Amino acid sequence: MLSVRHAPLATAPLVALMVAPARAAWETNMPVGVTEVSRSVHDLHMTIFWICVVIGIIVFGVMFWSIIHHRKSKGAVAANFHESTTVEIIWTLIPFVILIAMAVPATATLIKMYNADDAELDVKITGYQWKWHYEYLGQDVAFFSNLATPMDEIHNKAEKNPHYLLEVDEPLVLPVGKKIRFLMTANDVIHSWWVPALAVKKDTIPGFINETWTKIDEPGIYRGQCAELCGQNHGFMPIVVKAVPEAEFNQWLASKQAEKAQAQAAAGREWTREQLVEHGQAVYMKICAACHQPTGAGIPGAFPALTGSPVATGPIEKHAQIVLHGVEGTAMQAFGAQLDDVDLAAVITFERNALGNSTGDMISPQEIRALREK
């Protein structure tokens, strides 16, 4: 996402005009943040910054003083000497002392950042192209967090809101005042989970678990993004953390557990084709529209159209297998582990009876469950 703060001065006026609708803030320093670690990182940053400022003032001060007071027009004659033991000791000791002055606070901050002991809540974070999956370990709660910015804003058909490309359908909800350990991995390619206000930035790597932690001091909403170039829709992979008091978090957790029970019950009831199509439209717009487009037209050369496609109009079991297991060697992911039986049945039925298709058939959640077991 383009930001004025990253633009060279010569191009800043042009970039400002280009991003005016998004109202990009002009900031010249890193945020202080809302965690103890983030404040330590900011303090370390300022310490190193002022050391560099002092070094710059001294070095350039001596350089300009020498240029002015020892110029040729004043009759200055250059001294001729080498192998001064005193000078060599001085220019070795001074950088050594400076590096020690930097290393001590830096090491203390790094030790603090890597100490995830005594966590009170564990959250597993998995990166997908292009969304995040959050699992509250031991709490029987898990969900995907997807970009919620309307497609009309992305395609410049509507005015962009202040949180353009930084809003999601399901934020990561965390309690304030609790130490939370994050266990991070990825399902496909390398991603990077980055929330500046929490001073958390950690790569998520397929087949590998990274660990970090946070303890948020203030309730609020804190936004971030994937900081690794992870594919075509890399810029559509935001992070939203909602920090709430512990009592509110417990209520939210209970409501998510109840939602899961309701979803399991819904998978066992009978659905009509019309009900599945209506539910499937919401699933399609959240999960599929970014690649296949809201109209089903796809993106030529990148993502195939669903309108009139042999998959969406062919045998329904083959269609379901592709959605369940993906297509190897393509961008088509396996959604069997990402969606429940109702969502899968609904989105498949929607794709076959909307987007310009009208097969007139449907697949039930029970049939999806049977296909999983094959």
Secondary structure in CASP SS format (residue, H / E / C, confidence):
PFRMAT SS
TARGET T0000
AUTHOR 0000-0000-0000
METHOD secondary structure of the structure
MODEL  1
M C 1.00
L C 1.00
S C 1.00
V H 1.00
R H 1.00
H H 1.00
A C 1.00
P C 1.00
L H 1.00
A H 1.00
T H 1.00
A H 1.00
P H 1.00
L H 1.00
V H 1.00
A H 1.00
L H 1.00
M H 1.00
V C 1.00
A H 1.00
P H 1.00
A H 1.00
R C 1.00
A C 1.00
A C 1.00
W C 1.00
E C 1.00
T C 1.00
N C 1.00
M C 1.00
P C 1.00
V C 1.00
G C 1.00
V C 1.00
T E 1.00
E H 1.00
V H 1.00
S H 1.00
R H 1.00
S H 1.00
V H 1.00
H H 1.00
D H 1.00
L H 1.00
H H 1.00
M H 1.00
T H 1.00
I H 1.00
F H 1.00
W H 1.00
I H 1.00
C H 1.00
V H 1.00
V H 1.00
I H 1.00
G H 1.00
I H 1.00
I H 1.00
V H 1.00
F H 1.00
G H 1.00
V H 1.00
M H 1.00
F H 1.00
W H 1.00
S H 1.00
I H 1.00
I H 1.00
H H 1.00
H C 1.00
R C 1.00
K H 1.00
S H 1.00
K H 1.00
G C 1.00
A C 1.00
V C 1.00
A C 1.00
A C 1.00
N C 1.00
F C 1.00
H C 1.00
E C 1.00
S C 1.00
T H 1.00
T H 1.00
V H 1.00
E H 1.00
I H 1.00
I H 1.00
W H 1.00
T H 1.00
L H 1.00
I H 1.00
P H 1.00
F H 1.00
V H 1.00
I H 1.00
L H 1.00
I H 1.00
A H 1.00
M H 1.00
A H 1.00
V H 1.00
P H 1.00
A H 1.00
T H 1.00
A H 1.00
T H 1.00
L H 1.00
I H 1.00
K H 1.00
M H 1.00
Y H 1.00
N C 1.00
A C 1.00
D C 1.00
D C 1.00
A C 1.00
E C 1.00
L E 1.00
D E 1.00
V E 1.00
K E 1.00
I E 1.00
T E 1.00
G E 1.00
Y E 1.00
Q C 1.00
W C 1.00
K E 1.00
W E 1.00
H E 1.00
Y E 1.00
E E 1.00
Y E 1.00
L C 1.00
G C 1.00
Q C 1.00
D C 1.00
V E 1.00
A E 1.00
F E 1.00
F E 1.00
S E 1.00
N C 1.00
L E 1.00
A C 1.00
T C 1.00
P C 1.00
M H 1.00
D H 1.00
E H 1.00
I H 1.00
H C 1.00
N C 1.00
K C 1.00
A C 1.00
E C 1.00
K C 1.00
N C 1.00
P C 1.00
H C 1.00
Y C 1.00
L C 1.00
L C 1.00
E C 1.00
V E 1.00
D C 1.00
E C 1.00
P C 1.00
L E 1.00
V E 1.00
L E 1.00
P E 1.00
V C 1.00
G C 1.00
K C 1.00
K C 1.00
I E 1.00
R E 1.00
F E 1.00
L E 1.00
M E 1.00
T E 1.00
A E 1.00
N C 1.00
D C 1.00
V C 1.00
I C 1.00
H E 1.00
S E 1.00
W E 1.00
W E 1.00
V E 1.00
P H 1.00
A H 1.00
L H 1.00
A C 1.00
V E 1.00
K E 1.00
K E 1.00
D E 1.00
T E 1.00
I C 1.00
P E 1.00
G C 1.00
F C 1.00
I C 1.00
N E 1.00
E E 1.00
T E 1.00
W E 1.00
T E 1.00
K C 1.00
I E 1.00
D C 1.00
E C 1.00
P C 1.00
G E 1.00
I E 1.00
Y E 1.00
R E 1.00
G E 1.00
Q E 1.00
C E 1.00
A C 1.00
E C 1.00
L C 1.00
C C 1.00
G C 1.00
Q C 1.00
N C 1.00
H H 1.00
G H 1.00
F H 1.00
M C 1.00
P E 1.00
I E 1.00
V E 1.00
V E 1.00
K E 1.00
A E 1.00
V E 1.00
P C 1.00
E H 1.00
A H 1.00
E H 1.00
F H 1.00
N H 1.00
Q H 1.00
W H 1.00
L H 1.00
A H 1.00
S H 1.00
K H 1.00
Q H 1.00
A H 1.00
E H 1.00
K H 1.00
A H 1.00
Q H 1.00
A H 1.00
Q H 1.00
A H 1.00
A H 1.00
A C 1.00
G C 1.00
R C 1.00
E C 1.00
W C 1.00
T C 1.00
R H 1.00
E H 1.00
Q H 1.00
L H 1.00
V H 1.00
E H 1.00
H H 1.00
G H 1.00
Q H 1.00
A H 1.00
V H 1.00
Y H 1.00
M H 1.00
K H 1.00
I H 1.00
C C 1.00
A H 1.00
A H 1.00
C H 1.00
H H 1.00
Q C 1.00
P C 1.00
T C 1.00
G C 1.00
A C 1.00
G C 1.00
I E 1.00
P C 1.00
G C 1.00
A C 1.00
F E 1.00
P C 1.00
A C 1.00
L C 1.00
T C 1.00
G C 1.00
S C 1.00
P H 1.00
V H 1.00
A H 1.00
T H 1.00
G C 1.00
P C 1.00
I H 1.00
E H 1.00
K H 1.00
H H 1.00
A H 1.00
Q H 1.00
I H 1.00
V H 1.00
L H 1.00
H H 1.00
G C 1.00
V C 1.00
E C 1.00
G C 1.00
T C 1.00
A C 1.00
M C 1.00
Q C 1.00
A C 1.00
F C 1.00
G C 1.00
A C 1.00
Q C 1.00
L C 1.00
D C 1.00
D H 1.00
V H 1.00
D H 1.00
L H 1.00
A H 1.00
A H 1.00
V H 1.00
I H 1.00
T H 1.00
F H 1.00
E H 1.00
R H 1.00
N H 1.00
A C 1.00
L C 1.00
G C 1.00
N C 1.00
S C 1.00
T C 1.00
G C 1.00
D C 1.00
M C 1.00
I C 1.00
S C 1.00
P H 1.00
Q H 1.00
E H 1.00
I H 1.00
R H 1.00
A H 1.00
L H 1.00
R H 1.00
E C 1.00
K C 1.00
END
